[in-house]
Amino acid sequence: MCGIFGIVTRDDQPMGDTLLGAARRLSYRGYDSVGAATIDGGKRIDLRKDVGKVDDVAPRLGLSEMIGRRGIVQLRWATFGAPSQVNAQPHLDSDGDMVGAHNGNVVNNVALRQEFMAEGLTVRSTNDGESCVHAVERYVNQGLDMVEAIRRAYHVLEGDYAFVIASVHDERLYAFKKGSGLVVGLGGDFTCCSSDLPSLLPLTNRIVRLRDGEIVVMEPDGVSLWSVANGARIDRDPEVFTQGMDAAVKGGYPHFMLKEIHEQPDVARELLHLFDASKHVDVMTAAMQSANRLYYVGCGTSYHAGIVGSVYAARLAGRSAVPVLAPQFVAQFGPTLTKDDAVVFVSQSGETKDVLNALDVAERAGARCMGLVNVLGSTLAHRSRPYLPLACGYEISVPATKTFLNQVLAFLYLAMRMGGHDTKVLHGVPDLIEHTIATAAPQVDRILPDVNHRNDLYTLGYGLTYGIALEGALKLKEITYAHCEGMLSTEFKHGPLSAVDDGYPVVFVVGPDDVPLLISAINEVTVRGGRAIAIAEPDSRLTGNAHDVVALPVGGPLLNPILATIPLQLLSYRMSVARGHDPDFPRNLSKTLTVD
Ligand code: AGP
């Protein structure tokens, strides 16, 4: 969801491939337009941008041939202004002396555009990134230097965003951060900045992380940081990161999603090693236990992990934890939140705006804010006290797979520790996951013809498998574009049962303790002509009642949710590919949702 990258070097040089490389690394965030600008030593700005994907726009506009000593590239995911050439970023100021691009949302964009036009500035688009440029231009026109102009602009531009801008009147690149991620990389003879850390790592591992309310002035041999609040200089040493981008290749798999599904045994192993050695686990479980009220807050897939996690907490530690979608948390629990409460925010990206909004509310109430986060260096990781990493490495595919499994495993681990159980028993989980992937794939292929032609289906679960059913449904609708609803199995008879007709597919995710209850629900479907598919440990009661059973390895009730996730991932993947879709980059969706 929008990504910016900027670089400043000493001399004019071919800049196109560097900008395109950064754009490709940011493309997992989802976008509809691409644009790049370079400035050379002759103070000429070369701006090229259009609607489309990098591999389509780049050859059309010759982006790889761009030359300069400063460069900006932006991927735009449309919110303010339709996807169009004129709304694509970067944007020029009125007389073409400055060029800039942003990531995020300027929520008072409409009013600002009116002001800028009334002041005689040339407004060309309806995009809020252009408002960022004019906001700086306005104060430069009043005689302020760039840093002062940016400080003023910061207060005028409402919303959450990060912004990078360059002027032909000096040799620097300027950027500031207000809500959206922005990291700076120091290369020795170049300096760059980007919306995320992984996109910088192939260029340099010396990183300065910006905080909200900070301006960075970038020159080829270093940076200076300035406070928006008081204009004072900020000292911050760079951090050195060792993580690389090697993981961001498909490794022989046709799609990142399949690769990431197959990485699940390894990342589960990694998570367990990490948690076993982490002192933060004790800190976190102590805070979870002593809190007056405990909430698990996330969105989409991450929320579903919280639902499973809350059942683990109740069963294993007798601890009530309320799983809640982040925006609903604000509305429903925000007003009653106190400093005695604790919140575990769970997010793959650590940048989901809905989650960060909820974090703002919890922080303001003084609640203990902790995190389960995959992307190191993300805003949530930075603001959590403490956070535990999900240890999945890069998850490129838009549908979350390995991060979900590790979120559930992390919640299980935390619940066991809260309840005083020995987590060593979890060390068998990675092998069980591996076994499940191997055995589920052919079983899923067998049921594919029964479901793939349907555009409407249900996934049902109960107790520990309720969240898994919701997650399975999300995965199916996300990448197959079929309507699939996840539901508590007992609710099906309260309405949706009326949809069942001949061959109507209903997938039951059945925990070993819940077989009798689910058998009733299965029969309610089959006697009406529906096709009941059970995902469960082998059980003759299920084979006698459902049409198909996808058999899982025997892991017991606690591990069953983790293993049952895998056939649903594989089913959605196979259906998506069979329908001719790209499961990695489903239409209309973005990996990182940094807007409200
Ligand atoms: C899951 O496949 C989706 N990509 C989506 O629901 C995602 O889980 C949600 O947007 C939350 O993202 P986060 O975990 O990065 O906060």
Residues whose N, C-alpha, C, O or C-beta is under 5 A from the ligand:
A	BS01	AGP	C299 G300 T301 S302 V346 S347 Q348 S349 G350 T352 V398 P399 A400 S590 K591 L593
